[in-house]
Amino acid sequence: MQIKGETCMKKNLHSKLGALGLSIIILSSTALAACSSVNAAGKVDLNSMTLAQIEEKAKKEGELNTVGMPDSWANWGETWKEITAAYGIVHTDTDMSSAEELAIFQTEKDNATKDLGDVGQSFGPTAESQGLTLAYKTSYWNSIPDWAKDDNGDWIIGYYGTISIMTNTSLVKNAPTSFADILAGDYVVSVGDVTKANQAQCAVLAAAIANGGSESNIQPGLDFFKTLASEGRLDLGELSLARIQKGEVEVALVWDYNALGYRDQIKAADASSTFDVCIPSDGSVQSGYCTVINAYTKHPYAAALAREYILSDEGQINLAKGYARPIRSDVVLPADVAAILLPDAQYKNAKNIKDANAWKTTAESLGTKWQEEVIAYAK
């Protein structure tokens, strides 16, 4: 999944985080300055350190390797450029699905080549339960909603999106604006790989919500896609920018920030292209992506500093430039950035995932149910 982000000059990050480092001393009220930075489990205890200490050690590490955070997804590229410019930290990313990110953390363990990942909301608690996370709350802890973070900072949502309908209006003249419209149509719908991708799983949840379901009742969503599959209207191919750009996708269910980014990137290459992007009027789901620091990371301080920046005002605005909604409601978006997002009125029937435990349980079995109850009926 990719988006073309916008680039602009930013203020020097060092001055902001450096000033914060003077005022944010210790995030844990019980920690003492003289304590070791290694916890009882032998891992780095980032929550016992000052931001200034983390920054100093991150500069010495000088390297950050992420997964699932490519330059063009939610405008990550601008964030990496600013971190490199401010701290001299060299960054690389390998794009992966949420499930693949956790798998590589698990398989590599002490030979870790990855430091920080960006996974779907349901995968955060899974990563923690599997012992794959390193906790760090950041200095923005109190600005993050309780539902969007683990109690100790093992995972923190940085931004969220809403499942939207993206229609190539050169191929489909009457663009659907609801799941009911899709069901009544005659075009093929692309959703991606529900067995692995968080976006695809949330598309099923969005269909469920629009048809009376919930995090704990995914059946209406499965039934919706079963109908499409049995009519030969479910695209089983990869859902990618390349395929959309080639005209191989008629209607896609994707995060709003991906849809808007795809639309603008394709338009920049082909002015004649036309796409409609909207939030389903009969219901959708809003879900976040959370950073997870690899418990086995070789660069824990660089990973922690990156999370700190992602949640800063500049970092949150960068994500909004990539059409994602910042998790911090106290961040004021510049007028030109706010203007590129869809109107707030379109989101009136979109619901946040607030029952994280129920969704985690549902998501764990969704891949199997998708194969048995949807793919098995595909024509």
C-alpha positions as CSV (number, residue, x, y, z in Angstrom):
1,M,0.0,0.0,0.0
2,Q,1.5,3.3,-0.9
3,I,0.6,7.0,-0.9
4,K,2.5,9.9,-2.4
5,G,3.0,12.4,0.5
6,E,3.6,16.1,0.3
7,T,6.9,17.7,1.2
8,C,7.4,21.0,2.9
9,M,10.1,22.7,5.0
10,K,9.8,22.1,8.7
11,K,11.1,23.7,11.9
12,N,14.3,22.1,13.3
13,L,13.1,19.1,15.4
14,H,16.1,19.3,17.6
15,S,15.1,22.6,19.3
16,K,11.6,21.2,20.2
17,L,12.6,17.9,21.5
18,G,15.7,19.3,23.2
19,A,13.5,21.7,25.1
20,L,11.1,18.9,26.1
21,G,14.1,16.9,27.4
22,L,14.7,19.6,30.0
23,S,11.2,19.5,31.4
24,I,10.4,15.8,31.0
25,I,12.6,14.1,33.6
26,I,11.2,10.7,34.4
27,L,7.9,9.3,33.1
28,S,7.6,6.9,36.0
29,S,7.0,8.5,39.4
30,T,8.8,5.7,41.2
31,A,11.9,5.7,39.1
32,L,15.1,7.3,40.5
33,A,17.7,9.1,38.5
34,A,20.3,6.7,39.7
35,C,18.4,3.6,38.6
36,S,19.8,1.4,35.9
37,S,18.3,1.8,32.4
38,V,17.9,-2.0,32.2
39,N,14.7,-3.6,33.7
40,A,14.4,-6.8,35.7
41,A,13.8,-8.8,32.4
42,G,17.1,-7.6,31.1
43,K,15.6,-5.3,28.6
44,V,16.2,-1.6,28.2
45,D,13.8,0.3,30.5
46,L,13.0,3.3,28.4
47,N,10.3,4.6,30.7
48,S,12.9,5.2,33.5
49,M,15.0,7.5,31.2
50,T,14.8,11.1,30.4
51,L,14.2,12.2,26.9
52,A,17.6,13.9,26.8
53,Q,19.2,10.5,27.7
54,I,17.3,8.7,25.0
55,E,18.2,11.4,22.4
56,E,21.9,11.2,23.3
57,K,21.9,7.4,23.0
58,A,19.8,7.4,19.8
59,K,22.4,9.7,18.1
60,K,25.2,7.2,19.0
61,E,23.2,4.3,17.6
62,G,22.7,6.3,14.4
63,E,20.5,3.8,12.8
64,L,16.8,2.9,12.6
65,N,15.2,0.0,10.7
66,T,11.5,-0.1,10.4
67,V,8.8,-2.4,9.0
68,G,5.5,-1.5,7.5
69,M,6.4,2.2,7.4
70,P,7.3,3.0,3.8
71,D,7.9,6.6,2.7
72,S,4.6,7.0,0.8
73,W,2.3,5.4,3.4
74,A,0.7,8.2,5.5
75,N,3.6,10.5,4.5
76,W,6.2,8.6,6.6
77,G,8.9,9.8,4.2
78,E,8.8,13.3,5.6
79,T,9.1,12.1,9.1
80,W,12.2,10.0,8.3
81,K,13.8,12.9,6.5
82,E,13.4,15.2,9.5
83,I,14.7,12.6,12.0
84,T,17.7,12.0,9.8
85,A,18.4,15.7,9.4
86,A,18.0,16.4,13.1
87,Y,19.9,13.4,14.6
88,G,21.9,11.9,11.8
89,I,20.0,8.6,12.2
90,V,20.0,6.6,9.0
91,H,16.6,5.0,8.2
92,T,15.5,2.1,6.1
93,D,12.1,0.4,5.8
94,T,10.8,-3.0,4.6
95,D,7.1,-2.9,3.7
96,M,5.1,-5.7,5.3
97,S,1.6,-6.5,6.5
98,S,0.9,-6.3,10.2
99,A,1.1,-10.1,10.6
100,E,4.4,-10.3,8.7
101,E,5.9,-7.6,11.0
102,L,5.2,-9.6,14.1
103,A,6.3,-12.8,12.5
104,I,9.8,-11.3,11.7
105,F,10.1,-10.0,15.2
106,Q,9.4,-13.5,16.5
107,T,11.6,-15.4,14.1
108,E,14.6,-13.2,14.3
109,K,14.6,-12.6,18.0
110,D,18.2,-12.0,19.2
111,N,19.3,-11.6,15.6
112,A,16.9,-8.8,15.1
113,T,17.3,-6.7,12.0
114,K,14.1,-4.6,12.7
115,D,13.6,-2.0,15.4
116,L,10.1,-0.5,15.0
117,G,6.9,-1.5,13.3
118,D,3.6,0.0,12.5
119,V,0.7,-2.5,13.0
120,G,-3.0,-2.4,12.9
121,Q,-4.9,-1.8,16.1
122,S,-5.8,-5.4,16.8
123,F,-2.1,-6.4,16.4
124,G,-0.8,-4.2,19.2
125,P,-2.2,-6.3,22.1
126,T,-1.2,-9.4,20.2
127,A,2.4,-8.2,20.0
128,E,2.4,-7.4,23.7
129,S,0.9,-10.8,24.7
130,Q,3.6,-12.5,22.6
131,G,6.4,-10.7,24.4
132,L,7.5,-8.8,21.3
133,T,7.3,-5.3,22.5
134,L,9.5,-2.8,24.4
135,A,7.5,-0.2,26.4
136,Y,7.9,3.5,26.0
137,K,5.2,6.0,26.9
138,T,6.6,9.2,25.4
139,S,6.2,12.7,26.8
140,Y,2.8,13.0,25.0
141,W,1.2,10.2,27.1
142,N,-1.6,12.3,28.6
143,S,-2.7,13.6,25.2
144,I,-3.4,10.1,23.9
145,P,-6.9,8.6,24.5
146,D,-6.9,5.6,26.8
147,W,-8.4,3.3,24.1
148,A,-5.4,4.2,21.9
149,K,-2.6,3.0,24.1
150,D,-1.4,0.1,26.3
151,D,-1.2,1.0,30.0
152,N,2.6,0.9,30.0
153,G,3.3,2.0,26.4
154,D,3.9,-1.4,24.8
155,W,1.9,-0.1,21.9
156,I,0.6,3.4,21.1
157,I,-1.7,4.4,18.2
158,G,-0.2,7.3,16.3
159,Y,-3.0,7.9,13.7
160,Y,-6.2,6.4,12.5
161,G,-8.2,6.0,9.3
162,T,-11.7,5.1,8.2
163,I,-12.6,2.5,5.7
164,S,-13.7,4.3,2.5
165,I,-15.1,3.5,-0.9
166,M,-12.8,4.4,-3.8
167,T,-14.3,4.2,-7.2
168,N,-12.7,4.5,-10.6
169,T,-15.4,6.6,-12.3
170,S,-14.0,5.9,-15.7
171,L,-15.0,2.3,-15.2
172,V,-18.1,2.7,-12.9
173,K,-20.4,5.6,-13.8
174,N,-22.5,5.6,-10.7
175,A,-20.1,5.6,-7.8
176,P,-21.5,3.8,-4.7
177,T,-21.7,5.8,-1.5
178,S,-22.8,3.0,0.8
179,F,-22.4,-0.8,1.3
180,A,-26.1,-1.1,0.2
181,D,-25.1,0.6,-3.1
182,I,-22.3,-1.9,-3.5
183,L,-24.5,-4.8,-3.0
184,A,-27.0,-3.5,-5.6
185,G,-24.2,-2.8,-8.2
186,D,-22.8,-5.0,-10.9
187,Y,-19.1,-4.1,-10.6
188,V,-16.2,-6.0,-9.1
189,V,-15.0,-5.0,-5.6
190,S,-11.4,-5.2,-4.3
191,V,-10.6,-5.6,-0.6
192,G,-7.1,-7.2,-0.4
193,D,-5.9,-10.1,1.7
194,V,-8.1,-10.6,4.7
195,T,-5.9,-13.4,6.0
196,K,-3.0,-11.0,6.7
197,A,-3.7,-7.4,6.1
198,N,-5.3,-5.2,8.8
199,Q,-6.9,-2.9,6.2
200,A,-8.7,-5.8,4.6
201,Q,-9.8,-7.2,7.9
202,C,-11.2,-3.8,8.9
203,A,-13.1,-3.6,5.6
204,V,-14.9,-6.7,6.6
205,L,-15.6,-5.1,10.0
206,A,-16.9,-2.0,8.3
207,A,-19.3,-4.1,6.2
208,A,-20.4,-5.8,9.4
209,I,-21.1,-2.5,11.2
210,A,-23.0,-1.1,8.2
211,N,-25.2,-4.2,8.4
212,G,-25.8,-4.4,12.2
213,G,-22.6,-6.2,13.3
214,S,-19.8,-5.2,15.6
215,E,-16.3,-6.1,16.8
216,S,-17.7,-9.3,18.4
217,N,-20.2,-10.0,15.6
218,I,-18.4,-10.1,12.2
219,Q,-21.0,-12.4,10.6
220,P,-22.9,-9.6,8.7
221,G,-19.6,-8.6,7.1
222,L,-18.8,-12.1,6.0
223,D,-22.3,-12.6,4.6
224,F,-21.9,-9.3,2.7
225,F,-18.7,-10.5,1.0
226,K,-20.1,-14.0,0.5
227,T,-22.8,-12.5,-1.6
228,L,-20.2,-10.6,-3.7
229,A,-18.1,-13.8,-4.1
230,S,-21.0,-15.9,-5.2
231,E,-21.9,-13.3,-7.8
232,G,-18.4,-13.3,-9.2
233,R,-17.9,-9.7,-8.0
234,L,-15.1,-10.2,-5.5
235,D,-11.6,-9.4,-6.8
236,L,-9.2,-12.0,-5.4
237,G,-6.1,-10.2,-6.7
238,E,-3.7,-8.0,-4.8
239,L,-5.0,-4.5,-3.9
240,S,-2.2,-2.2,-4.9
241,L,-1.6,1.2,-6.3
242,A,-0.1,-0.3,-9.4
243,R,-3.3,-2.3,-10.2
244,I,-5.6,0.7,-9.5
245,Q,-3.4,2.9,-11.7
246,K,-3.6,0.3,-14.5
247,G,-7.4,0.4,-14.4
248,E,-7.6,-3.2,-13.0
249,V,-9.7,-2.1,-10.0
250,E,-13.3,-0.8,-10.3
251,V,-14.2,-0.3,-6.6
252,A,-11.9,-0.7,-3.7
253,L,-12.4,-0.7,0.1
254,V,-9.4,1.0,1.6
255,W,-8.5,3.5,4.4
256,D,-9.5,7.0,3.5
257,Y,-5.9,8.2,3.7
258,N,-4.9,5.5,1.2
259,A,-7.8,6.3,-1.1
260,L,-7.1,10.1,-1.2
261,G,-3.4,9.5,-1.6
262,Y,-3.9,7.0,-4.5
263,R,-6.3,9.4,-6.2
264,D,-3.9,12.3,-6.1
265,Q,-0.9,10.3,-7.1
266,I,-2.7,8.8,-10.1
267,K,-4.1,12.2,-11.0
268,A,-0.6,13.7,-11.0
269,A,0.5,11.1,-13.5
270,D,-2.7,11.1,-15.6
271,A,-4.8,14.3,-15.5
272,S,-7.7,12.5,-17.2
273,S,-8.1,10.0,-14.4
274,T,-11.2,10.3,-12.3
275,F,-11.9,8.8,-8.9
276,D,-14.6,9.2,-6.2
277,V,-13.7,8.8,-2.6
278,C,-16.3,8.7,0.2
279,I,-17.1,7.2,3.6
280,P,-19.9,4.7,3.4
281,S,-23.1,6.5,4.5
282,D,-24.6,3.4,6.2
283,G,-21.6,2.8,8.5
284,S,-17.9,2.2,8.6
285,V,-15.1,1.6,11.0
286,Q,-12.3,3.9,12.3
287,S,-9.2,2.1,13.4
288,G,-5.7,3.1,14.3
289,Y,-2.2,2.0,13.5
290,C,0.2,1.7,16.4
291,T,4.0,1.7,16.8
292,V,5.5,-1.4,18.4
293,I,9.2,-1.3,19.4
294,N,10.7,-4.7,18.9
295,A,11.6,-6.3,22.2
296,Y,14.8,-7.6,20.6
297,T,15.8,-4.4,18.8
298,K,19.4,-3.5,18.4
299,H,18.5,0.2,18.4
300,P,16.0,0.8,21.2
301,Y,16.8,4.5,21.7
302,A,16.4,5.4,18.0
303,A,13.1,3.5,18.0
304,A,11.9,5.3,21.1
305,L,13.0,8.7,19.7
306,A,11.1,8.0,16.5
307,R,7.9,7.2,18.5
308,E,8.5,10.5,20.4
309,Y,8.6,12.4,17.1
310,I,5.6,10.6,15.6
311,L,3.5,11.8,18.5
312,S,4.9,15.4,18.4
313,D,2.9,18.2,16.8
314,E,5.2,18.1,13.8
315,G,4.9,14.3,13.5
316,Q,1.1,14.4,13.8
317,I,0.8,17.1,11.1
318,N,3.1,15.1,8.8
319,L,0.7,12.1,9.1
320,A,-2.2,14.4,8.3
321,K,-0.4,15.6,5.2
322,G,-0.6,11.9,4.2
323,Y,-4.4,12.1,4.8
324,A,-4.3,10.2,8.1
325,R,-6.2,11.5,11.1
326,P,-3.8,12.3,14.0
327,I,-4.5,10.5,17.3
328,R,-3.9,13.7,19.4
329,S,-6.9,15.9,19.3
330,D,-5.0,18.8,20.8
331,V,-2.9,19.2,17.6
332,V,-4.1,22.1,15.5
333,L,-3.8,21.3,11.8
334,P,-2.7,24.1,9.4
335,A,-5.6,25.2,7.3
336,D,-4.1,23.9,4.1
337,V,-3.6,20.5,5.7
338,A,-7.1,20.3,7.1
339,A,-8.5,21.2,3.7
340,I,-7.2,18.1,2.0
341,L,-9.1,15.8,4.3
342,L,-12.7,14.6,3.6
343,P,-15.5,16.7,5.2
344,D,-16.3,15.8,8.9
345,A,-19.9,15.3,8.0
346,Q,-19.1,12.1,6.0
347,Y,-17.9,10.4,9.2
348,K,-21.2,10.6,11.2
349,N,-21.8,6.9,10.9
350,A,-18.2,5.7,11.3
351,K,-17.4,4.1,14.6
352,N,-14.1,3.7,16.4
353,I,-12.9,0.3,17.5
354,K,-13.2,0.7,21.3
355,D,-13.6,-3.0,22.3
356,A,-10.0,-3.9,21.5
357,N,-10.2,-7.3,23.2
358,A,-13.3,-8.3,21.3
359,W,-11.8,-7.2,18.0
360,K,-8.5,-9.0,18.8
361,T,-10.4,-12.2,19.3
362,T,-12.4,-11.8,16.2
363,A,-9.4,-10.8,14.0
364,E,-7.5,-13.9,15.1
365,S,-10.1,-16.2,13.5
366,L,-11.2,-14.0,10.7
367,G,-8.6,-15.3,8.2
368,T,-9.9,-18.9,8.6
369,K,-13.6,-17.8,8.4
370,W,-12.8,-15.7,5.3
371,Q,-11.4,-18.7,3.5
372,E,-14.3,-21.0,4.6
373,E,-17.3,-18.6,4.3
374,V,-16.3,-16.3,1.5
375,I,-13.4,-17.5,-0.7
376,A,-15.0,-21.0,-0.9
377,Y,-18.0,-19.4,-2.7
378,A,-16.0,-17.3,-5.2
379,K,-16.6,-17.6,-8.9
